[in-house]
Amino acid sequence: MTVAIDRATGKRRGDRTPRPGLGRRLKDGYQKHWYAYAMIAPVAVVLGVLVLYPLVYGLYLTLTDANSLNSARTIGVNHIDATYKFIGLDNYADILWGPTAYDRFWSHFIWTIVWTALCVGLHYFIGLGLALLLNQKLRGRTFYRLILVLPWAVPTFVTVFGWRFMLADSGIINSALDALHLPTPLWLEDVFWQRFAAIMVNTWCGVPFMMVSLLGGLQSIDASLYEAAEMDGANAWQRFRYVTLPGLRSVSSTVVLLGIIWTFNQFAVIFLLFGNTAPDAQILVTWAYQLGFGQQPRDFAQSAAYGILLLAILIVFTSFYRRWLNRNEQQLAN
């Protein structure tokens, strides 16, 4: 066997160049991409201050028994030092397996899952239906788009307060039902109707985003695909199933993931609609707020533990969701 040797370097051809050390790679990367690092540095600093530090501090609080009675505080000119203790994973054990675990965590967890599934499902299917309608050649289509986007453009607190007035016992909805001699539900008092009202209001707020996103996806589908399908004899349902839905796959996967994350952590609708008056309608994020700021003494440790659990649930779900999407894409490619 003949081995070729480079006369200039004395190395055999085909030999792999030794990989430089970590310090050298960092130095070379900085020299090559220093401008990019300079551009992202302000964003990294802001994220570190506003996201990373609170996250790390919140994780530390979950390992203590911190509350409003043993935390550091200042009363007048007197400063009182913190006296809370390190208790390890006791907060997580109490939340997940303690004597009141079902009432304080699992019941809210189940309702949060139901709330998220129903809201995102309604967002997607209603938004898809409206997007299909607005993608047609209609007279006044721009006006219809403007009207349908308004619920998304109006600030959430304005929308929710408006619904709260309409859903009151003497509001316009119950007045209209009473005029029609129909039952008038206790929208803001009965548990079932509280949950129904929360889903209804959140659907009103979330459909426009889904509609606009899916409409953009519909307009990006090549019209020649529909023409070819129609020439092959495909009916409207077959064109929708085999052309529209595959064409919307990437957009749908993204907006559904965003919708799940946003709805799972939807604080404004529940809190502004009910405040602290509907404990059985609280989802996990509003229940965590209730523990940390809506009771006395305020339980900072348990509230922070709920936040970490929420983060862990979403991370696990997102990883499985992306893996499932990648597997489906590979199967379709094969």
PyMOL commands that set and color helices and strands:
alter all, ss='L'
color gray80, all
select helices_A, chain A and resi 22-61+90-97+101-134+141-153+156-167+172-179+191-219+223-231+236-247+249-264+268-274+279-281+284-293+300-333
alter helices_A, ss='H'
color red, helices_A
select strands_A, chain A and resi 73-75+78-80
alter strands_A, ss='S'
color yellow, strands_A
deselect
rebuild
show_as cartoon
